């Protein structure tokens, strides 16, 4: 599976009204709430006989909002959307962390809940 196909599958799965979803980096003018995602690792799943199984990848999702509660709720919605999608065989959350930023163009604090996940694609 190509990187572009994997990204398109994630775009299609995350459907949260009023939320910008984008890979890798947030443009300063992008409004929040927003979800940024980036690929950490990927490849086919191999069993002990060497057979190639479904494609899997580790993605990090940064869920940005105006409060800690809203950032956590956005993270929960992202996981729910991914899990509900028929495009994935499994969705596993491996870790979650939280931060707060106030830099440059951001005149109010931006709360971030970061999810590390392993996604197994259906095809």
N, C-alpha and C positions, 0 to 999 in steps of 0.2 A: 504494500500500500504506500502510495506516495505521501509526502508531507502535505501537499496541497489537498489531497483527498481526505486525509485525516483532519485537517483544519476545517474543511468544508463540512465534514460530518459533525464536528463539534459545534460549528455555527448553526447548523440545522437543528441540533438537539437543544441548545440553550435558547429558550424563548421566554424572556422575562420582560413584560411591558415596561417601557421607559428606561431600559437599561442598555447601555452601549456595550457590545461584546467585540473585542479586538485582540489580535495576537500581539504578544511581546511588549508593546510600549504604549503608554497613554499620552496622546497629544495634549498639550497644555489647555487647549480650548475645549477638549472633550468634557462634557458634563458628567457629573456623577449622579446616580449610581452607575458604575461601570464594572465590567469583568474583563480582566486581561488574562491571557493564557499563554503558556510557553511549553515547548517540548523539552524534556530532559533526556529521554532515552526511548528507543523503540526497537522492535524486531518481532519475528515470528516466534511463537511458542513451540518448542521442540519437546517431544516425549522421549522416553528412554530408548526407543527403537530408531530414533532419528527422523521420525515423521514430523512434517511441519504442520503445526496447528494454527489457530487463529492469531492474527496480528495483535500485539499488545504495545502499549506505550505508557510512559510515565509523564504526566502533565502536571504543571503547577498552575492553579487558578488564583489570581489576586482579585478579591471582591472588595471594591471600594465604595464607601458610602459616607454619609454625614454624621453617623454615630456608630458606636461599637455594636449596639443592638441591631441596627439596620445592616451593618456589614456582615454580622453573623447570620442574620436572616437571609441575606442575599447568597451567602455560601451554602446554606441549607437548600435554597431554591435551585442553585446550580447542580448540586448533587442529585436532587430529586428529578430535575429535567434529564440529566445524563442517565440516571437509573431507569427512567420511564421510556427512554428511547429504544426502539427495536434495533438500532444501529450498533448497540453494545451488548455483548454476552455478559459482561460483568463490569461493575464500577466499584473500586475499593478506595476508600480514603485512608492514606497511610499516616498523615499527620496534619495538624492544623496549628497555625500560629496567628498572632495578632500584633499589629503595630499602629502607630499614629504618625502622620506626617503633616508638616506645614512648611512648605517651601515655595519660593519664587512666586509663580502666578497664582498659587493657591492661597486665597485670602482667609479661608477658614480651614480648620483641621480636616484632614482626609483620613478616615479610619479604614484599615485594611485587614481583612481576614484572608490568610493565605492557605489554600488547600493543596496538599500534595496527593496525587491520585495515581492509580494504575487502572487504565482502561483497556478492556479486551474487546476488540472490534468484531462484529458479527461476520463481516466478510472483507 
